[in-house]
Amino acid sequence: MNFKLPYFLLVLSSCIYLTCSSSSLGKTKNYHSNSLLINNKKINKKEMAEKVKREFLFAWNGYKKYAWEHDELKPISNTYRDWYSSSLLMTPVDAFDTMYLMGLKKEADETKKLILDSLSFDKNITVKFFEINIRLVGGLLSSYELTHDKGFLKLAENLANRLMPVFNSKTGMPYRYINLKTGVVSGEVSNPAEIGSCIIELGTLSKLTGKLIYFNKAKNALEALFNRRSKLGLVGSEINIETGKWVNTNSSITGGIDSYYEYLLKGWKLFGDKDLERMWKASIKAVNKYLADKAATGFWYGHTDMNTGKRISTHFGALDAFFPAELALSGDLKRAEALENSCYKMWNLEGIEPEEIDYSTMKIISPGYPLRPEIIESAYYLYHYTHDQRYLEMGKTFLDNIVKYCKTNSGFAELKSVITKEKRDAMESFFFAETLKYLYLLFAPERTLDFSKIIFNTEGHPMQKNFK
C-alpha cells in the first residue's frame, strides 16, 4: 500500500462473490423455527435506543461507584479487577466512544479527563499484545478521531511504540506478550487472530502520524501468516512464529482465527489496499468451500483439517457469530442472512447464547455466556444493509434477555451457564465497547454514525475512512 498523506486514496468498491442460491444453501429443517417468527408490531427504535442508553448508564454508574480508575467492575461483589499489577483504565478507554456516540456529554467529559490525566503506560508489566492493541490502541485512536483531542493520539502512539518489539521475530509475526517498560517479548506459539489483528489500529496510527512503520509491521505480519496457509487456502489454529511451522492444523472461523479473516476484509475496506483485497478473496473462497456446512439444523461453519479439508467437528460458538457481519460487509447477503438465522437459533436454545454448541445435534457444549457482542454486531450490519424488521426484533430479544438474566444491583454479570442462569462475578470492558454499542447503533438514528465512512475494529471501535 502506498500512503498519499495526509489522506488515503480509498477503494470503495465491493467485491463480487460466487452467489449462494437457495438451492446451494438448501432447505433446512424447521428447527426451533418459532424463534424466527416476527410479530406484527413495529419496533419503536427511539424507545429502544433510549432503553439501551439507560442500561449503559446503569452499568457505567456501577463502575464509577465501585471500580473507578480500575480496569473492570465485578458486578456481584461490587469490587474491581485489574488485569495486571496496576490499572490500564481498560473500561474507561473501551467505553469512551460508546458514551460519546450516545451523546452522554457529562460522562464523556469526566471519562476523557480521567484518561488524559491518569493513564500511563510506563509500567513494568507484561501484557498480551492482541488485547492491549484492540482495546487500548483502538479505543484511544477512535476517541481521537471523534474528539480531535491530541491527548488521545499521543497516548496511542506512546503505547504503540512500546508494543513494536513484538514484531522482532524471525518471521515478522508478533510475539504474544511484551513488557511495556523493558520491551522483553515472549510467547512463540500464537494463533492467526493474535497475529493478524493489528492492521486496523496500526494502519490508522500511520495515517494519522505519517509514520509508515506501524502499518508496514502489521501488514508484513499478515502476509507472513497468509503465505503459510495450506494448499487448500486454509490456516490452522496455532503456529510457531519463530519457525513458521503450524502447531495445530484445526481450521475454523472461531476464536483464535476469527479476527484474522475480519482484518483481511476490513483492512482492505479501510485502506484500499490491493494486497489485502487479494488475500481476503482467496481466503473467503477457501472458507466457503471447506468450512461452510449445510446441515439439517441450518447453515453453519464448522471445523476441518487445514491440509486435508476433512471435517473435524460440527462445533460453532458465540465467537463465530461475528461472521454474518463480515459476509454482509463483503456483499454476500445470502450467506450472511442464513448464518445469522442459525446463530439466532443458538441464542434461543436456552433464552440466551451459549459459548459453544454442536450444530449437528443442537446440544450445548460450553454453557457460559460472557456478555459477548458478536451476534448483535451481525444483526446491526444486516439491518444496515437490508432494513429488515426481523433484525430489530432480534435486537430487542438480545437486550431483553441480557437484562433479564445478567443484570445485577450494580451492572451486568457474565453467566456461568445459560442453562442454570448462574452468574459469574465479571463484566469485561467489551460489554461497553461492543455489546451495548452495537445494540444502541441498531436502534439509533443512522446519523449517529455514518456506516459508509467507518470501519469497526474487532473491539467495536470505529475508525474513519476519511479522517479530517
Protein Blocks (a to p, Z undefined) as FASTA:
>chain_A
ZZddfbdcddfbdcddddddfklnopaddehklmmpccfbdcdfklmmmmmmmmmmmmmm
mmmmmmgoiabdcfklopaddfblbdehlmmmmmmmmmmmnopaklmmmmmmmmmmmgcc
bbcbdddfklmmmmmmmmmmmmmmmnopaklmmmmmmmmmmmmmmmmcfnopacfbdcfk
lopaehjbccfklmmmmmlmmmmmmmmnopaklmmmmmmmmmmmmmmpcfkopacfbdcf
klopafbfcdcfbehjlmmmmmmmmmmmmnopaklmmmmmmmmmmmmmmmpccdfkbccd
ddddfklopafbfcdcfklmmmmmmmmmnopamlmmmmmmmmmmmmmmnopacfbdcfkl
opafblcdehiaklmmmmmmmmmmnopaklmmmmmmmmmmmmmmmpcfkbccddfblklo
pacddddfklmmmmmmmmmmmmmcfklpcfklcccdfkopacdfbdZZ
